[in-house]
Amino acid sequence: MFLTKKKAASAAAAAAIAALLLASCGGEQAPQTEQALPVDVFTVTTLDVPVVSHLTGRANSTRRAEVRPQVNGVILKRLFTEGSNIEEGTQLYQIDPAIYQAQLDSAKAQLSSAKANLHTAKLRADRYRALLAKRAVSQQDYDDANATYLQASAAVEQAEASVQTAEINLAYTKVYAPISGRISRSNVTEGALVSAQQADPMTTIQQLDPMYVDLGQSVEDHLQMRTAMEKGEFKMADGKAAVKIYFSNGDEYPYQGTLEFSEVSVDETTGMVNLRAIVPNPNHVLLPGMFLRGDINEGVIPGAVVVDQNAVIREAAGVSYVFIVDADNRVQRRNITVGTSYDKYFVVGEGLEPGDKVAVSNLQKMRSGTLIQIVDLPDSAEAKEGTSTAQGE
């Protein structure tokens, strides 16, 4: 009985081993087929790419005048509304003119006295000249009389200058707007004592249309742009470069500015080169000190090789690469160098040629040698449309 059970167990084990061998042999005879990964593909093309610098900066008034007194005195009246628009020549303040009117009257009296002395000295000099011709007076007497006349004449000129100075000081008691623009709050009130040497302005006037927008460009970008121009890598825009202005929230300002100039020196505190744009501001939306962003169209890179941004993978070490599709519909990794961005493209420096096909989807599932199935391949018509659009811009 025991032997019978032992034989049965051995037979079962042998059957199991045979089944495993059969299964193994069956796997070699029917291998599994490789599954192709569905992928969108972009064909590398060329475009005329605008060179656009994305910079930040602040708005500044084109003209700014800090109004200060030119004579000492007490403010009698403030003659403007704070925050209003002021025309050049509008009277802003009235300083007490009493002391300066008195100085003018005194200067005029001294002038009258000097003129009277001049008249007497002239008569005496003329009389002594006639007597000298008759040898009735000495030459010394005549010289003394003539010198007195010349001194009296100089005294009149001095008195006239004193009168002119007094008139100027009296006129300075009326403080006028030196420029047209928006006036700020008043820093002084009626009854305040002001002086010609004070540091603080009485008020400030700023011209708000047009406005300056001062943008900062890094030294590296500035040098790169100059190098590219010297090598002929892009064509400069005709005339002055256009500047699109954006608010801090990303909204575009409705008026476009133009680049006026760039500084010839680097700001030592920021390490930036200042670029100044002039922007129309008819509605006074832009205010001095406002933080803004400016996009400057500095030129065009003709026939630049571009690739879809979705195709580019960037590593932490700064290496960029794409998966290029070969003739067998398999992808291979290829390192590339990328430059500026435009629309949905990167400008490629090295690594790709027009006509190369690169994968733009399912990149996280790929490795070099992965078999793919192309889902979407842009045709030449789409590429041509993109080229014409870039040229039109």
Buried (B, 14 or more C-beta within 10 A) or exposed (E): EEEEEEEEEEEEEEEEEEEEEEEEEEEEEEEEEEEEBEBBBBBBBBBBBBBBBBBBBBBBBBEEBBBBBBBBBEBBEBEBEEEEEBEEEBEBBBBBBEBBBEBBEEBBEBBEEBBEBBEEBBEBBEBBEEBBEEEEBEEEBBEBBBEBBEEBBEBBEEBBEBBEEBBEBBBBBBBBBBBBBBBBEBBBEEEBEBEEEBEEBBBBBBBBBBBBBBBBBBEEBBEBBEEBBEEEBBEEBEEEBBBBBBBEEEEEBEBBBBBBEEBEEBEEEEEBBBBBBBBBBEEEBBEBEBEBBBBBBBBBBBEBBBBBBBBBBEEEEEEBBBBBBEEEBBBBEBEBEBBBBBEEBBBBBEBBEEEBBBBBBBBEEBEEEBEBEBEEEBEEEEBEEBBEEBEEE
